[in-house]
Amino acid sequence: MPDPIIEPQDAISAEVRRWVDQEVIPVVEELEHKNIFPEQLVEGMKQLGLFELMIPQDQGGIGASYVTYSGVVEELARGWMSLGGILNTHVIVTHLVAEFGTDQQKNKYLPQMSNASRRGALTITEPNAGSDVQAIETVASLEDKHYVVNGSKLFVSNGRRGGIFAMAVKTDPNTKPRYKGISCLLVEPEFEGFNVTRDIEKLGYKGIEAAELSIDNMRVPQENLLGGEEGQGFFQVLSGVEVGRVNTAARAVGVARAAFEASIKYAQQRKAFGKQIGDHQAIQLKLADMYTNITAARLLARWAAGIKDQGGRADTEVGMAKLFATEVATEATLETMRIHGGIGYTKELPVERYFRDAPGMMIYEGTNEIQRTIIAKNLLQRYALD
């Protein structure tokens, strides 16, 4: 009997679910354990139109809603969380170009991103700057209609395979407050001085690289300054991260769903003390809590995506969705391992993959501790006393 809570709400998500069942799940274990970039699956994502999903129709894309996007990412992550990550930075950069780019930038890059000949990557984090974006030290100096850029970036998803990088830089390192000195450059990896120095090994989130970049006197044409105006990068980047949190919340729901579905199946197959373990109250309580929390996380993620669809800022709403869904996913994957017992701690089943993938989502797109402070500050403003 279909589950009315988790059935896809639109045709695109339903097609992605079918594709995940047929193409992703049969191969994911080998790809993940060997840490292989899934070229064939990415080609399938292209054929499904996922890389053009959030590009406006007048720029050659599908122009889907964030609610639809949330459903698509959930289905991808149910099969393999890394696929949602491959799509994430691409969608962030398409959003930045579509929302803030000059006409020249939109006309040049969005068609290329629509057909995925250039896939997007976001570069913010540095050795001394993580959640504190204002602390970045990569500097861009304008010389002869080019920005000369020097610095380094860490944990760049799609770092080796990205075709267009939205790079946060300091165009005015001395201005106060610090955020006014940040700009965003659209960087092509072909630019001389752009160097991928290494891939950083991760506990989970396999198949997609987290690269380190070394930027050495890289010359970026002045027309590649996002929006054409310096000092706007901080707010541009925050807008992009907001889109990323829609993705991360949906990814967390997808992983949690996969964990629950493994648990509910195993609880009816495994026997202990003369009966199915699903007949033991201890297991029933775990299943009930998992499903309740996952359903709440899913509804919160969709609601936040709907707020984002209305336009304007939605940092409180997507922050809450990201915070809650990732905490739920982390708890659900641990409970799934407990339900499976010893076999869950082996590589025989995907349970250990869920357990490794989930904690990272509490860190991506701003740690959950940062989410709590953002939510609280926004609420204090929203409910400020006269």
C-alpha positions as CSV (number, residue, x, y, z in Angstrom):
1,M,0.0,0.0,0.0
2,P,1.5,3.4,-1.0
3,D,2.4,5.7,1.9
4,P,0.4,8.9,1.5
5,I,2.9,10.9,3.5
6,I,6.0,10.1,1.4
7,E,4.6,9.6,-2.1
8,P,6.0,12.2,-4.6
9,Q,3.8,15.2,-4.9
10,D,4.7,16.0,-8.6
11,A,5.7,14.2,-11.8
12,I,9.3,15.3,-11.7
13,S,9.9,13.8,-8.2
14,A,8.0,10.7,-9.2
15,E,10.3,10.2,-12.2
16,V,13.4,10.8,-10.1
17,R,12.2,8.1,-7.7
18,R,11.7,5.6,-10.5
19,W,15.2,6.4,-11.8
20,V,16.8,6.1,-8.4
21,D,15.2,2.7,-7.9
22,Q,16.3,1.4,-11.3
23,E,19.7,3.1,-11.8
24,V,21.1,4.3,-8.5
25,I,20.3,1.7,-5.8
26,P,21.8,-1.3,-7.8
27,V,25.2,0.4,-8.1
28,V,25.6,2.7,-5.2
29,E,27.4,0.4,-2.8
30,E,30.2,-0.3,-5.2
31,L,30.6,3.4,-6.2
32,E,30.5,4.6,-2.6
33,H,32.9,2.1,-1.1
34,K,35.4,2.6,-4.0
35,N,34.8,6.4,-3.8
36,I,34.2,6.6,-7.5
37,F,32.7,9.7,-9.1
38,P,29.4,8.5,-10.7
39,E,29.9,9.7,-14.2
40,Q,27.1,7.5,-15.6
41,L,24.6,8.6,-12.9
42,V,25.5,12.3,-13.5
43,E,24.7,11.7,-17.2
44,G,21.4,10.3,-16.1
45,M,20.7,13.4,-14.0
46,K,21.4,15.5,-17.2
47,Q,18.9,13.4,-19.2
48,L,16.4,14.0,-16.4
49,G,16.9,17.7,-16.7
50,L,18.0,18.2,-13.1
51,F,20.9,20.6,-13.9
52,E,18.5,22.9,-15.6
53,L,15.7,22.4,-13.0
54,M,16.1,25.7,-11.2
55,I,17.2,27.9,-14.1
56,P,14.5,30.3,-15.2
57,Q,12.6,29.4,-18.3
58,D,13.6,32.6,-20.1
59,Q,17.2,31.5,-19.7
60,G,16.7,28.0,-21.1
61,G,15.8,26.2,-17.9
62,I,12.8,24.5,-16.4
63,G,12.1,27.1,-13.8
64,A,10.8,24.7,-11.2
65,S,9.6,25.7,-7.7
66,Y,11.7,25.1,-4.6
67,V,9.0,22.7,-3.3
68,T,9.6,20.6,-6.4
69,Y,13.4,20.9,-5.9
70,S,13.1,19.8,-2.3
71,G,11.2,16.7,-3.5
72,V,13.7,15.9,-6.2
73,V,16.7,16.2,-3.8
74,E,14.9,14.0,-1.2
75,E,14.5,11.2,-3.8
76,L,18.1,11.5,-4.9
77,A,19.4,11.3,-1.3
78,R,17.2,8.3,-0.6
79,G,19.3,6.5,-3.2
80,W,22.7,8.2,-2.5
81,M,23.2,11.4,-0.5
82,S,26.2,12.4,-2.7
83,L,23.9,12.9,-5.7
84,G,22.1,15.6,-3.9
85,G,25.5,17.2,-3.2
86,I,26.5,17.1,-6.8
87,L,23.4,19.0,-7.7
88,N,23.5,21.4,-4.7
89,T,26.4,23.7,-5.6
90,H,25.3,23.8,-9.2
91,V,21.8,25.0,-8.2
92,I,23.4,27.6,-5.8
93,V,25.5,29.0,-8.6
94,T,22.6,29.1,-11.1
95,H,20.6,31.0,-8.4
96,L,23.4,33.5,-7.9
97,V,23.8,34.2,-11.6
98,A,20.1,34.3,-12.3
99,E,19.4,36.5,-9.3
100,F,22.4,38.9,-9.2
101,G,24.2,38.5,-12.5
102,T,24.5,41.1,-15.2
103,D,22.7,40.5,-18.5
104,Q,26.1,39.6,-20.0
105,Q,26.8,37.0,-17.2
106,K,23.3,35.5,-17.5
107,N,23.5,35.2,-21.3
108,K,27.0,33.7,-21.1
109,Y,26.7,31.2,-18.3
110,L,23.1,30.1,-17.7
111,P,22.7,28.4,-21.1
112,Q,26.0,26.5,-20.4
113,M,24.8,25.6,-17.0
114,S,21.4,24.6,-18.3
115,N,22.9,21.9,-20.5
116,A,25.5,21.1,-17.8
117,S,28.5,21.8,-20.0
118,R,29.5,23.9,-17.1
119,R,28.5,22.7,-13.7
120,G,28.6,25.1,-10.8
121,A,30.7,25.1,-7.6
122,L,30.8,27.4,-4.6
123,T,34.0,28.5,-2.9
124,I,33.7,30.1,0.4
125,T,35.5,28.1,3.1
126,E,39.2,28.7,3.8
127,P,41.8,27.4,6.3
128,N,40.9,30.3,8.7
129,A,37.3,31.0,7.6
130,G,34.4,28.5,7.9
131,S,31.0,29.7,9.2
132,D,32.5,33.1,9.7
133,V,32.4,34.2,6.1
134,Q,33.7,37.7,6.9
135,A,37.0,36.2,7.9
136,I,38.0,35.1,4.4
137,E,41.5,36.1,3.4
138,T,41.5,35.5,-0.4
139,V,42.2,38.9,-1.9
140,A,41.3,40.2,-5.3
141,S,43.0,43.4,-6.5
142,L,41.8,45.3,-9.6
143,E,44.6,45.8,-12.2
144,D,44.1,46.7,-15.8
145,K,40.4,45.5,-16.0
146,H,41.3,42.2,-14.3
147,Y,41.1,41.1,-10.7
148,V,44.3,39.5,-9.6
149,V,43.4,36.9,-7.0
150,N,45.5,35.2,-4.4
151,G,44.5,32.8,-1.6
152,S,43.2,29.3,-0.9
153,K,39.9,27.6,-0.5
154,L,38.9,24.4,1.3
155,F,36.2,21.7,1.1
156,V,35.1,22.7,-2.4
157,S,32.4,20.3,-3.5
158,N,32.7,19.5,-7.3
159,G,36.2,21.2,-7.0
160,R,37.7,19.1,-9.8
161,R,34.7,18.9,-12.0
162,G,33.1,22.3,-11.6
163,G,33.0,24.5,-14.7
164,I,32.1,27.8,-13.1
165,F,33.0,28.7,-9.5
166,A,31.3,31.4,-7.5
167,M,34.3,32.6,-5.4
168,A,34.0,34.8,-2.4
169,V,37.0,37.2,-2.2
170,K,38.0,40.4,-0.4
171,T,38.1,43.3,-2.9
172,D,38.6,45.7,0.0
173,P,40.4,43.9,2.9
174,N,40.6,47.0,5.1
175,T,37.0,48.3,5.1
176,K,34.8,48.2,8.2
177,P,32.5,46.4,8.8
178,R,34.3,43.5,7.1
179,Y,31.4,42.2,5.1
180,K,31.4,45.4,3.0
181,G,34.7,44.3,1.5
182,I,33.5,41.0,0.2
183,S,32.7,40.5,-3.5
184,C,31.9,37.4,-5.6
185,L,33.7,36.5,-8.7
186,L,32.6,34.0,-11.4
187,V,35.7,32.0,-12.0
188,E,36.4,29.5,-14.8
189,P,38.9,26.7,-14.0
190,E,40.7,27.5,-17.2
191,F,41.9,30.8,-15.8
192,E,45.7,30.7,-15.2
193,G,46.5,30.5,-11.5
194,F,43.5,28.3,-10.6
195,N,45.0,25.2,-9.1
196,V,43.4,22.1,-7.5
197,T,46.0,20.9,-5.1
198,R,44.4,17.9,-3.4
199,D,41.2,16.0,-2.5
200,I,40.4,15.9,1.2
201,E,39.3,12.5,2.5
202,K,36.0,12.4,4.3
203,L,34.2,10.0,6.7
204,G,31.2,9.8,4.4
205,Y,29.8,11.8,1.4
206,K,31.9,9.6,-0.9
207,G,32.0,9.8,-4.7
208,I,32.1,13.6,-4.8
209,E,35.3,15.4,-4.2
210,A,36.0,17.9,-1.5
211,A,38.9,19.8,-3.0
212,E,41.5,22.3,-1.9
213,L,42.2,25.1,-4.2
214,S,45.3,27.3,-4.4
215,I,44.8,30.6,-6.1
216,D,48.1,32.1,-7.4
217,N,47.9,35.4,-9.2
218,M,44.8,34.3,-11.0
219,R,43.5,36.9,-13.4
220,V,39.7,37.2,-13.6
221,P,38.1,39.7,-16.1
222,Q,36.4,42.6,-14.4
223,E,33.2,41.7,-16.2
224,N,33.1,38.4,-14.1
225,L,32.4,40.4,-10.9
226,L,29.0,39.0,-10.0
227,G,26.4,41.8,-10.5
228,G,29.1,44.3,-11.6
229,E,29.4,46.0,-8.2
230,E,32.0,45.4,-5.5
231,G,31.0,44.9,-1.9
232,Q,27.9,42.9,-2.6
233,G,29.4,39.4,-2.2
234,F,28.5,38.8,1.4
235,F,24.8,39.1,0.8
236,Q,25.0,37.3,-2.5
237,V,26.8,34.4,-0.8
238,L,24.3,34.3,2.1
239,S,21.5,34.1,-0.5
240,G,23.2,31.2,-2.1
241,V,23.7,29.4,1.2
242,E,20.0,29.8,1.9
243,V,19.3,27.9,-1.3
244,G,21.8,25.3,-0.2
245,R,20.0,24.8,3.1
246,V,16.8,23.9,1.1
247,N,18.9,21.2,-0.5
248,T,20.5,20.0,2.8
249,A,17.2,19.7,4.6
250,A,15.8,17.6,1.8
251,R,18.9,15.5,1.6
252,A,18.6,14.8,5.3
253,V,15.0,13.7,4.9
254,G,16.0,11.4,2.1
255,V,18.8,9.7,4.1
256,A,16.5,9.4,7.1
257,R,13.8,7.9,4.9
258,A,16.2,5.3,3.6
259,A,17.3,4.4,7.1
260,F,13.7,4.1,8.3
261,E,12.7,1.9,5.2
262,A,15.6,-0.4,5.9
263,S,14.6,-0.6,9.6
264,I,10.9,-1.3,9.0
265,K,11.8,-4.1,6.5
266,Y,14.4,-5.6,8.8
267,A,12.1,-5.5,11.8
268,Q,9.7,-7.9,9.9
269,Q,12.4,-10.2,8.7
270,R,14.7,-10.7,11.7
271,K,13.5,-13.0,14.6
272,A,14.7,-12.9,18.2
273,F,13.3,-14.8,21.2
274,G,10.8,-16.6,19.1
275,K,9.2,-13.7,17.2
276,Q,9.9,-10.9,14.7
277,I,11.9,-8.1,16.4
278,G,9.2,-5.8,15.2
279,D,6.8,-7.4,17.7
280,H,9.1,-6.3,20.5
281,Q,7.9,-3.1,22.1
282,A,11.5,-1.7,22.3
283,I,11.8,-1.9,18.5
284,Q,8.2,-0.6,18.0
285,L,9.0,2.6,20.0
286,K,12.0,3.3,17.9
287,L,10.1,2.8,14.7
288,A,7.3,5.1,15.9
289,D,9.6,7.9,16.9
290,M,11.6,7.6,13.7
291,Y,8.6,7.8,11.4
292,T,7.0,10.7,13.4
293,N,10.2,12.7,13.4
294,I,11.0,12.0,9.7
295,T,7.4,13.0,8.7
296,A,7.8,16.3,10.7
297,A,11.1,17.0,9.1
298,R,9.7,16.3,5.6
299,L,6.8,18.7,6.2
300,L,9.1,21.4,7.6
301,A,11.4,21.1,4.7
302,R,8.6,21.4,2.2
303,W,7.1,24.3,4.1
304,A,10.4,26.2,4.2
305,A,10.8,25.6,0.4
306,G,7.3,27.0,-0.1
307,I,8.3,30.1,1.9
308,K,11.4,30.4,-0.3
309,D,9.2,30.2,-3.4
310,Q,7.3,33.3,-2.2
311,G,10.5,35.4,-2.7
312,G,12.5,37.5,-0.3
313,R,14.4,36.3,2.7
314,A,13.7,32.9,4.1
315,D,16.8,32.4,6.2
316,T,14.8,31.7,9.4
317,E,12.5,29.1,7.8
318,V,15.2,27.2,5.8
319,G,17.5,27.4,8.8
320,M,14.9,25.7,10.9
321,A,14.3,23.0,8.3
322,K,18.0,22.4,7.9
323,L,18.6,22.3,11.6
324,F,15.7,19.9,12.4
325,A,16.0,17.6,9.4
326,T,19.7,17.0,9.9
327,E,19.3,16.3,13.6
328,V,16.5,13.9,12.8
329,A,18.6,12.2,10.1
330,T,21.6,11.7,12.5
331,E,19.3,10.3,15.2
332,A,17.5,8.0,12.7
333,T,20.6,6.5,11.3
334,L,21.9,5.7,14.7
335,E,18.6,4.1,15.7
336,T,18.7,2.1,12.4
337,M,22.1,0.7,13.3
338,R,20.7,-0.3,16.8
339,I,17.7,-2.0,15.2
340,H,20.0,-3.9,12.8
341,G,22.4,-4.9,15.6
342,G,25.7,-6.4,14.6
343,I,24.9,-6.6,10.8
344,G,24.3,-2.9,10.8
345,Y,27.8,-2.2,11.9
346,T,29.3,-4.1,8.9
347,K,29.6,-3.1,5.2
348,E,27.2,-5.9,4.2
349,L,24.3,-3.4,4.4
350,P,23.9,0.3,3.5
351,V,23.1,1.1,7.2
352,E,26.7,2.0,7.9
353,R,26.7,4.4,4.9
354,Y,23.6,6.2,6.2
355,F,25.4,6.5,9.6
356,R,28.5,8.0,8.0
357,D,26.6,10.4,5.7
358,A,24.2,11.9,8.2
359,P,26.5,13.8,10.6
360,G,28.1,15.8,7.8
361,M,24.8,17.4,7.0
362,M,24.8,19.0,10.5
363,I,27.9,20.9,9.3
364,Y,27.3,21.7,5.6
365,E,25.8,25.1,4.8
366,G,26.6,26.4,8.2
367,T,26.8,24.3,11.3
368,N,23.7,23.6,13.3
369,E,25.1,25.7,16.1
370,I,25.2,28.6,13.7
371,Q,21.7,27.8,12.5
372,R,20.4,28.2,16.1
373,T,22.0,31.6,16.5
374,I,20.7,32.8,13.2
375,I,17.2,31.6,14.0
376,A,17.3,33.1,17.5
377,K,18.5,36.5,16.3
378,N,15.9,36.7,13.6
379,L,13.2,35.7,16.1
380,L,14.3,38.4,18.5
381,Q,14.0,40.9,15.7
382,R,10.6,39.6,14.5
383,Y,9.2,39.7,18.1
384,A,11.0,42.8,19.3
385,L,9.2,44.7,22.0
386,D,8.1,48.2,21.2
